[in-house]
Amino acid sequence: RHEALIPNGGVVMIYGAGGAGKTTLGIDLAFHIAAGDDWLSIPISVPARVLLVENEGPRPLLRRKLSRKLLGWTGSAIGDRLSIWDAPWGAFNLADSEQRAAIAEQLARLEVDVVVVGPVSWIGFDDAGTLQQVRDFMRLIDDLRRRSGRPVAFVLIHHESKSTRVSGAWEGAVDTLVHAIGQGHGATRLVVDKARWASGLHGMTFQLRWAD
């Protein structure tokens, strides 16, 4: 059986507390998808085009983070398969119809396969996260796919609740749910809470150690 952590046209969510390394993980995943290289020993079947939407923090900080990543990158060539959404910077709102139209045009023009975007609470999602609010947010994603004419997969970066679970009623809505748990001293533990299309990964734990 063919398994997929990030299914075509699916939704993946990486969630965790502040400082757990979620944004850095999202960037690392974006690089591996664009290169077509395995991520944490999980196969990436083919190189794909990725759009990275960072909606938190000043632009210079992300530039430095990406520059460090590029300098340390030893994987396959990325070419032009990784793009950054920068207009408006740090103020993208999926609930805004004009912004959806603009990003949909970009997805179609660049033939994007995967969008890595976060934090979810800053792009049009109500932080309360009721079931209806999650459904409404997923409809916005569906509308973006329809406008772009592409079965784009989304990797959403989100935060955890006070109970250390994903904040909001997301578990039934996404295909893959990954919990990033900061452990201090440059260490992060990843737990695959849910993998609808990759049952072999369900419950798997990865112990990560960050390096320069």
C-alpha positions in Angstrom: 0.0 0.0 0.0 1.4 3.4 -1.0 1.5 5.7 2.0 1.7 9.5 2.1 2.5 11.8 5.0 1.5 14.8 2.8 -1.2 13.6 0.4 -1.9 15.4 -2.9 -4.5 18.0 -2.1 -4.3 17.1 1.6 -3.8 19.1 4.8 -1.0 18.6 7.3 -0.7 20.4 10.6 2.5 20.8 12.7 1.5 22.2 16.1 3.3 22.9 19.4 4.1 25.5 22.0 6.1 28.6 21.3 9.8 28.0 20.8 9.3 24.3 19.9 10.8 24.9 16.5 7.6 24.7 14.4 8.7 27.4 11.9 12.1 25.9 11.5 10.6 22.5 11.0 8.2 24.0 8.3 11.2 25.5 6.5 13.2 22.3 6.7 10.2 20.3 5.3 9.8 22.8 2.5 13.5 22.4 1.5 13.2 18.6 1.5 9.9 18.7 -0.6 11.5 21.1 -3.1 14.6 19.0 -3.4 12.7 15.6 -3.4 14.9 14.3 -0.6 13.6 12.1 2.2 12.6 14.0 5.4 13.4 12.3 8.7 13.7 9.1 6.7 10.2 9.6 5.4 10.2 9.3 1.6 9.5 12.3 -0.6 8.5 10.6 -3.9 9.3 13.5 -6.3 10.5 17.1 -6.1 7.6 19.5 -5.8 7.1 23.2 -6.0 6.6 24.9 -2.6 5.3 28.3 -1.6 6.3 29.4 1.9 4.0 31.9 3.6 5.5 33.2 6.9 3.0 35.4 8.7 4.9 36.0 11.9 7.9 38.1 12.6 9.9 40.7 10.6 11.2 39.9 7.2 15.0 40.3 8.0 14.7 37.5 10.6 13.2 35.1 8.1 15.9 36.1 5.5 18.6 35.3 8.0 17.0 31.9 8.8 16.7 31.0 5.1 20.2 32.2 4.4 21.6 29.9 7.2 19.5 27.1 5.8 20.8 27.6 2.3 24.4 27.8 3.5 24.1 24.5 5.4 22.0 22.7 2.8 23.7 19.5 1.6 20.8 17.9 -0.1 19.7 17.8 -3.8 19.4 20.9 -5.8 16.3 23.0 -5.1 16.4 25.1 -8.3 13.4 27.4 -8.6 11.0 25.1 -6.8 10.9 27.1 -3.5 9.2 30.5 -3.4 8.4 33.0 -0.7 5.1 34.9 -0.5 5.9 38.5 0.4 3.0 40.7 -0.5 1.6 41.7 2.0 4.4 40.7 4.3 3.3 39.2 7.6 -0.3 40.2 6.9 -1.8 37.5 4.7 -5.4 36.7 5.6 -7.0 33.7 4.0 -10.4 35.1 4.8 -9.8 38.1 2.5 -11.3 37.3 -0.9 -8.9 39.7 -2.7 -5.8 38.1 -1.0 -7.1 34.6 -1.9 -7.4 35.7 -5.5 -3.9 37.1 -5.5 -2.3 34.0 -4.0 -4.4 31.7 -6.2 -2.9 33.5 -9.2 0.5 32.9 -7.8 -0.2 29.2 -7.1 -1.3 28.8 -10.7 1.5 30.8 -12.3 4.3 29.0 -10.3 2.5 25.6 -10.5 2.8 25.2 -6.8 2.1 21.8 -5.3 2.6 22.5 -1.5 1.9 25.6 0.6 3.7 25.8 4.0 1.9 28.6 6.0 1.6 29.8 9.5 0.8 30.5 12.2 -2.9 29.6 11.5 -4.2 32.0 14.1 -2.8 34.9 12.1 -4.2 34.0 8.6 -7.9 34.2 9.2 -8.6 31.5 11.8 -10.5 32.3 14.9 -8.4 31.2 17.9 -11.4 29.6 19.6 -11.3 26.7 17.1 -14.8 25.4 17.3 -15.8 22.6 14.9 -17.7 25.1 12.7 -14.8 27.5 12.6 -12.5 24.8 11.5 -14.9 23.8 8.8 -15.2 27.4 7.6 -11.4 27.6 7.5 -11.2 24.4 5.5 -13.7 25.8 3.0 -11.4 28.8 2.5 -8.6 26.4 1.6 -10.9 24.5 -0.8 -11.8 27.9 -2.4 -8.1 28.7 -2.8 -7.6 25.3 -4.6 -10.6 26.0 -6.8 -9.4 29.5 -7.8 -5.9 28.2 -8.5 -7.1 25.1 -10.4 -4.6 23.0 -8.6 -4.9 20.2 -6.0 -2.5 22.0 -3.6 -1.5 20.4 -0.3 -1.2 22.6 2.7 1.2 22.3 5.7 -0.3 24.5 8.5 1.7 25.7 11.5 -0.4 26.0 14.6 0.0 26.2 18.4 -1.1 23.8 21.2 -3.7 24.4 23.8 -3.1 24.6 27.6 -3.7 20.9 27.7 -0.8 20.4 25.3 -3.2 19.1 22.6 -3.8 20.9 19.3 -5.7 24.1 19.8 -9.1 23.8 18.2 -11.2 21.0 16.6 -8.5 20.1 14.0 -8.0 16.3 14.6 -10.9 15.2 12.4 -10.2 17.9 9.7 -6.6 17.3 8.8 -4.9 14.3 7.1 -1.7 14.4 9.2 -1.2 15.9 12.6 2.3 16.3 14.0 3.1 17.5 17.5 6.4 19.4 18.0 7.6 19.3 21.7 10.5 21.5 22.7 12.8 19.8 25.2 15.3 22.5 25.8 19.0 22.6 24.9 18.4 22.5 21.2 16.2 19.4 21.2 12.7 18.8 19.9 10.6 15.7 19.9 8.1 15.1 17.1 5.1 12.8 17.6 2.9 11.8 14.7 -0.6 12.0 16.4 -2.4 11.2 13.2 -1.5 9.9 9.7 -4.6 9.1 7.8 -2.8 8.0 4.6 0.4 6.7 6.3 -0.7 4.2 9.0 2.9 3.0 9.4 3.8 6.4 10.7 0.9 6.8 13.2 2.3 7.2 16.7 5.9 7.4 15.5 8.3 9.6 17.5 11.3 11.4 16.2 14.0 12.8 18.5 15.7 15.9 16.9 18.8 17.8 17.8 19.2 21.2 16.2 22.5 22.0 14.6 23.9 25.3 13.1 
